[in-house]
Amino acid sequence: MESAEKARQITAIAEAKQAADIVMLDMSGVSNIADYFVVMTANNARQLNMLADEIMRSLKRIVGKTHGREGSADSGWMLIDYGDVIIHILTQEQRKYYALDELWEKAKAILRIQ
């Protein structure tokens, strides 16, 4: 599966599971960390955990295992690394604190779902 297709699949899962403020960032030309970031907001720790689990479960069938998973629902943030696509799931409080949208403002927003 190509990077863009993978990122769009993640975005679709997040939208179906009611994540808020979902953005797919094209990181090419901005960073060599990954091709895409998908950033989303969870309403609470329970939803954060559910989003991470559902994304990993769905992608396991398509692309296999992740390169890693960091953070926890209790901390208010999680990062799931698929190499070419990195997923950031944050509570509203942590999203404001880390300000990833501003940090990576030079990245092109391919898709934004409020």
ROLO-649903 format. One line per field, with one value per residue (C-alpha): residue number from 1; residue in one letter; chain; x, y, z. Coordinates in pm, 1 decimal. Example, Ala and Ser with C-alpha at 12.3 -4.5 7.8 and 13.67 -1.06 7.14 Angstrom:
<rs>
num: 1	2 .
residu: a	s .
chaine: A	A .
px: 1230.0	1367.0 .
py: -450.0	-106.0 .
pz: 780.0	714.0 .
</rs>
This chain:
<rs>
num: 1	2	3	4	5	6	7	8	9	10	11	12	13	14	15	16	17	18	19	20	21	22	23	24	25	26	27	28	29	30	31	32	33	34	35	36	37	38	39	40	41	42	43	44	45	46	47	48	49	50	51	52	53	54	55	56	57	58	59	60	61	62	63	64	65	66	67	68	69	70	71	72	73	74	75	76	77	78	79	80	81	82	83	84	85	86	87	88	89	90	91	92	93	94	95	96	97	98	99	100	101	102	103	104	105	106	107	108	109	110	111	112	113	114 .
residu: m	e	s	a	e	k	a	r	q	i	t	a	i	a	e	a	k	q	a	a	d	i	v	m	l	d	m	s	g	v	s	n	i	a	d	y	f	v	v	m	t	a	n	n	a	r	q	l	n	m	l	a	d	e	i	m	r	s	l	k	r	i	v	g	k	t	h	g	r	e	g	s	a	d	s	g	w	m	l	i	d	y	g	d	v	i	i	h	i	l	t	q	e	q	r	k	y	y	a	l	d	e	l	w	e	k	a	k	a	i	l	r	i	q .
chaine: A	A	A	A	A	A	A	A	A	A	A	A	A	A	A	A	A	A	A	A	A	A	A	A	A	A	A	A	A	A	A	A	A	A	A	A	A	A	A	A	A	A	A	A	A	A	A	A	A	A	A	A	A	A	A	A	A	A	A	A	A	A	A	A	A	A	A	A	A	A	A	A	A	A	A	A	A	A	A	A	A	A	A	A	A	A	A	A	A	A	A	A	A	A	A	A	A	A	A	A	A	A	A	A	A	A	A	A	A	A	A	A	A	A .
px: 0.0	135.3	190.0	-88.7	-339.2	-237.5	-276.7	-620.8	-726.3	-617.8	-812.3	-1124.4	-1095.9	-1052.3	-1355.8	-1568.3	-1467.2	-1559.1	-1212.8	-1216.4	-1004.3	-837.3	-560.3	-343.3	-11.8	218.1	563.7	763.6	1003.1	950.3	1089.0	1252.7	1082.4	781.9	585.9	265.8	147.6	-212.3	-306.3	-637.5	-806.3	-978.5	-1247.8	-1111.3	-865.1	-1111.2	-1166.0	-791.8	-722.6	-1006.9	-880.3	-528.0	-652.4	-890.8	-628.3	-372.5	-625.9	-744.0	-396.4	-255.4	-465.8	-342.3	17.8	126.5	271.9	371.3	727.6	622.8	367.2	447.7	246.8	-68.2	-430.4	-358.7	-92.8	-333.5	-127.6	-24.2	201.1	179.0	467.0	415.8	746.3	608.5	301.2	304.7	-19.2	-61.5	-369.8	-407.2	-665.1	-768.4	-544.8	-238.3	-311.5	-295.4	16.7	216.8	79.6	181.4	-20.1	194.5	516.5	473.1	297.4	512.5	366.8	80.7	-255.4	-391.0	-710.8	-876.7	-1192.5	-1335.9 .
py: 0.0	342.8	608.1	840.5	555.3	438.7	791.4	825.6	488.7	606.3	928.2	731.5	510.2	815.8	985.1	671.5	648.3	1014.4	1165.4	1544.8	1790.9	1528.8	1655.7	1469.8	1649.1	1589.0	1592.5	1563.6	1852.9	1945.5	1647.9	1314.5	1152.0	1029.1	1094.3	1182.9	1273.1	1213.0	1420.5	1386.4	1481.2	1237.8	1359.2	1160.1	886.9	609.7	732.2	787.9	425.5	303.1	505.6	368.4	10.2	36.6	191.6	-73.9	-357.7	-236.1	-170.2	-498.3	-679.9	-448.2	-351.2	-560.3	-448.9	-100.0	18.4	131.5	286.0	553.7	726.3	617.0	713.5	834.6	1076.3	1224.1	1141.6	847.2	814.1	516.2	477.1	300.9	430.3	629.4	744.9	863.1	899.2	1144.2	1099.1	1363.9	1493.8	1856.6	1968.9	1787.3	1902.9	2262.9	2195.2	2021.9	2249.6	2007.4	2201.1	2509.9	2313.1	2160.4	2460.7	2432.3	2089.2	2090.3	1991.2	1737.3	1668.9	1836.0	1708.9	1923.0 .
pz: 0.0	-94.1	171.0	54.5	37.6	385.9	527.3	366.9	512.1	858.3	809.5	710.7	1020.9	1242.9	1091.2	1127.6	1494.7	1553.7	1601.0	1579.5	1383.5	1163.6	938.8	688.5	634.0	337.4	497.3	173.4	139.5	504.5	693.9	621.6	922.0	722.0	402.4	591.3	938.8	1036.8	1341.5	1523.6	1847.7	2082.1	2322.2	2615.0	2715.0	2635.6	2279.3	2235.9	2322.9	2101.9	1803.4	1840.1	1875.4	1578.9	1349.7	1441.3	1405.6	1065.0	925.3	1052.8	793.0	516.9	595.6	890.7	1221.7	1324.8	1373.6	1719.3	1946.1	2204.0	2474.3	2649.1	2684.4	3038.0	2911.9	2657.9	2350.5	2138.1	1839.1	1604.1	1359.9	1027.6	887.1	595.6	792.2	1151.8	1344.2	1629.6	1850.0	2118.1	2360.7	2306.9	2593.1	2455.9	2100.3	2218.7	2425.5	2150.6	1874.0	1597.7	1340.7	1405.9	1446.4	1100.9	940.6	626.2	554.2	306.6	456.5	207.0	397.3	693.3	863.1	1139.4 .
</rs>
